[in-house]
Amino acid sequence: MTRIFVVANQKGGVGKTTTTVNLAAALARHGQRTLLVDLDPQGNATMGSGIDKRKLVRTVYHVLIGLCDIAEATLWSDSGKYAVLPANRELAGAEVELVDFEARETRLAEALGAVRDRYDFILIDCPPSLSMLTLNGFCAAQGVIIPMQCEYFALEGLSDLVNTIRKVHANFNTDLQVIGLLRVMFDPRVTLSQQVSAQLEQHFGGKVFRTIIPRNVRLAEAPSHGQPGVVFDPQSKGARAYLEFGAELIERVRAVEAVRRAANRPAAASDDPRSE
C-alpha cells in the first residue's frame, strides 16, 4: 500500500526540505520505491536531489494546471536513487492560475492517483506557508510529518499548524492526520532544547518520533553538491540519524497496517460460539 506523507511546517528554516530530501534517500536505501514531490517554488528539494531546476522542461507546475501528467514530468535522482517531481520558480504562478480551476485543492491528489501504485512512499515538500500549494499537498496526503526545532517559537507555530491540519481534515481530506513530530537540528548541550523536547514527549506521547536529528554541518553542506546528506557523507551523525528515521517510519507504517489487517480479518471458526 502506498503511503503519501507531506512534510510541512508553517515556520520557515526548520529543516523541512532537508528532512524531505534525506528521508527520501533513506527510504530508498531501505529498499523502498520513493517519489519526492517538490511543491515549493524555490525548488530547493529539486536542487538538493541533484536536478538542475534551471534546465527543467516540465515540472509539477505543468502537472497542476493540466499541461502534462506526472509520468512525463518525473525525473530520477541519480544520487538519491528516488524519483522526483521537480519544481522551479514557474510554480509560483500556479497560485493565481489555480483559482479558475474547479476542485483546485485536489489537483495534485488526482494527478498522483495515476502513479501511486508505482511507489511505496510519496513524500511532498511544501512551502512554509498555508497557500494553495500547501493545501494541495494536504489534500493529497494521508499524513503529515512535522519537523521542528526544540525552541519556544517552534511550539507556538506547532499549535497553529495542528489547527490548520484539523481544518483540512474537517473540510477537504478526512484521511489526513499527524503522523509524527520529528525533532531536528537538535543540540543536547542547550538546556532549552532538552526542556522543549521533554514537553513534546509529555504532550504528544507516541506522536513524537524516537529518532532525533542532530545539528550537523555535513547535512548543510550536502545540497551545494547536489546530494542528500545521506549520500554525501553516510558516516556523519546527521546521515545516520536520517537512516534511522527512515527505518523507524517504515516500522511505524507496517505496525499500523498490521493492526488494520487484524481488525478487518474475519473471526476464526473457533472464535465463533456457533461452531461449538
N, C-alpha and C positions, 0 to 999 in steps of 0.2 A: 504494500500500500504506500502510495506516495505521500510524503509529509511536506506541507508547504508552510514555511515559517517566515515571518517578517522580522527583521532586526530593526528595532525602532527606539528612538528616544527624542523627545521634543527639545531636549537640551543639546546644543552643539558641542563638539570637542570631547565627546565621551568615549571615543574609540569604537563607534558604531560600524564604520566602514572597515576598520582594521579587524573587527570581530567577524564581519560577514566574509571577508576575503580569506582569513585564516581558518575559519570554521569550514568553509567550502573546501579548502585544501586538506584540512584534517579529515573530513568525511571521505574525501577521495582516497586519502592514504589508508583509510579503514575499509576500502573496497566498496564504497557507496557511490552510485551514479548520481552526480550532483549538478544542478543548474543554478548559477548565480544570476539573478535579475537585478540590474543596476537601474534604480528609479530616481537617482539623484542627477540633476543636470550638470553637476560638477564633474561627473564621470570618474571619480576617484577609484571606485571599485573596479572599473574597467581598466584604468591605467595600472592599478595595483595587481591586476591579473596578467599583466604583460601585453595588453592590447592597446594600440595607439588610437586614442579617441579622435584624433585629428584626421585619420585616414578612413574613417568608417563610411560605408555606403548606405547601410541600413542599420537602424538602431531600434530600441524599444519605442522611440517616438513614432516611427513608421508603423509599428505594430499597433499602438494605441489608437491611431487615427485611421487604421484600416488600409494602409498602403501596401502592407505585406504581412505574411504570417510569421510566427515565431521561428519556425524552422529555417526560413530564409534569412533571418537576421542573426541567428545564433552563431557564435564563433567558439573556437576551442582555445582554452588557456594551456599552452604547452608546458608552462612552468607549474601551474597548479593541478593540471590533469582533471579539470572540470569544464563544463560548458558555461558560456557567458552570453547573456542577452545584454549587449552593451548600451551605453548612453553617452551623450555629449551635450553641448550647450543647446542643441536643437530642441531638446526635451523641455526646456523652459517654455517654449511656445505651446506645448500641449495643454498647459493650464488654461489658456484662453480658448484654444480650438475645441477642447472637450466640452465646453459649455453648451455648444449647439447639438451635441450628441444625446440621444436617448440612452438611458441606463449608463450614463458616463462613469458612474462609480464602479461598474463591474466590467469595464473594457479589458482589463488585464486578466481577470478571472476567466472570462470567456476565451481569451486567447490561449491561456495556459491549459485549458481543457483539451486542446488538440495534441499536447505533447506530454502531459503529466505522467502517462504510463511509461514513458521512456526513462524516468528518473526515480530514485529512491528519496531524494531530498531536493526541494527547491527553496532557495534562500533569497529573500527580497531585501535589498538595501534601500532604505527610504531616506529622503531629505530630512533635516532636523526641524521640521515644522509640520503642522497639520494642514496640508494642502490637498488638492485634488489627486496629486500623485500618491501621497501617503494614504489617502482614503482608498485608492485603487489597490494599494498593497494590502491594506487591512481587509478589504472585501475579498481578496484572492486567497488569503491565508487561513490556516486552521489555528495558528497560534502565534504569539508574539514573544520573541526573546528580547529582553531589555538589558543592554549593557549599561552599567552605571559605575561612576566613581563613588568611593565612600567618603562623600563630603556633604556638608549641611545643605547646600543649594541643590544637590542631586536628589535629596529626599523631598524637597519642595516640588521639583519637577516631576518626580515619580508619581506624586498624588494627582497631578494634572493629567499625566499620561494614562494612568489607570482609569480615570473618569472618562477620558476620550475612548478608550477601548470598550468600556461599558456602553457608551452611547452607540458606537459602531455595532456592537453585539446586539443591542436592542432594535436598531433601525435598519441594518443592512446585512449583517452576517452573524447568524446565531451560532455558527461553529467556532467563532473567534474566542480565544481565551489566552490568558497569560501562561506561557509555558514555563518561564522561569526568569529569575534575575541573575545576571552574571556580573560579578564584581571584577572590574578591570582597572588597570593602572594602579594596582594596589601596592602601597608601601607600608610594610608592617612596622616600620620604625616610627610612623606617625600615629600618635595616640588617637587622634580624631578618626583616622581610618579604621582603627580597631573598634572604636566605640560605635561608629555608624554600621560597620559590618555586623556587630553583635545585635544592634537594633533591627537590622534587616532579618536576621535569623529568628529573632524573637517574634516579630510581627508577621513574617511571611512563611516561616517554617520551611516545609518541603518545597516551596516555590523558589527557594534560593539554591542555585546550583552549588554542589560541593567544590567544584573547581574554582580557583581564584587566579586571575591573570595578573601577574606582577608587572610593575612598571619596568619596561625593558627597552633599551636603546636600539637593539637589533630589530625589533618589530617596527620601530620608527624609521629605520634606515631602509628596510626592505622595499617599500614602494618605489623609491628612486631607482631601483634596479629592476623594476617590473616583475617582482616576485612576491608571493606571500611570505611572511616571516617564517612559516613552517618549512618552506623550501629554501629560503635564503640562508638561514642558519638553523638547521634542525636541532642542534645541540644547545641552543640558547634556552634560557629559562622560559621566555615567552612562548617560543615554539613548542616546547614540551608541554606547557600548560594548555595550549590550544589543542594539541593532540589528545591530551587527557580530557578536555572538554568535549571534543568530538565523540570520544568513546562513551562519556557519560550521557550525552544526548541520545546516542543510539540505544544505550541501555534503558534510558527512561522511556523512549518511544516503544521499544519492544515490551517493556513491562506493562505499559498502558494497553497495548494491543492484546497482550496475553489475558489481561483482566477482561477486556471486551469480548474476546472469543469465549472465555469461560462463562460469561454472563449470558451469551447467546446460544451456548451449547445445550441441546435437548437433554433432559434428565435421563440417566441410565435406567434400564429396566428395573434394576434392583432398588432404585430410589423411588419407584412408583408403588405406592401401597396397594394398588390394584393387582400387582403382579404376584402378590403373596396368596 
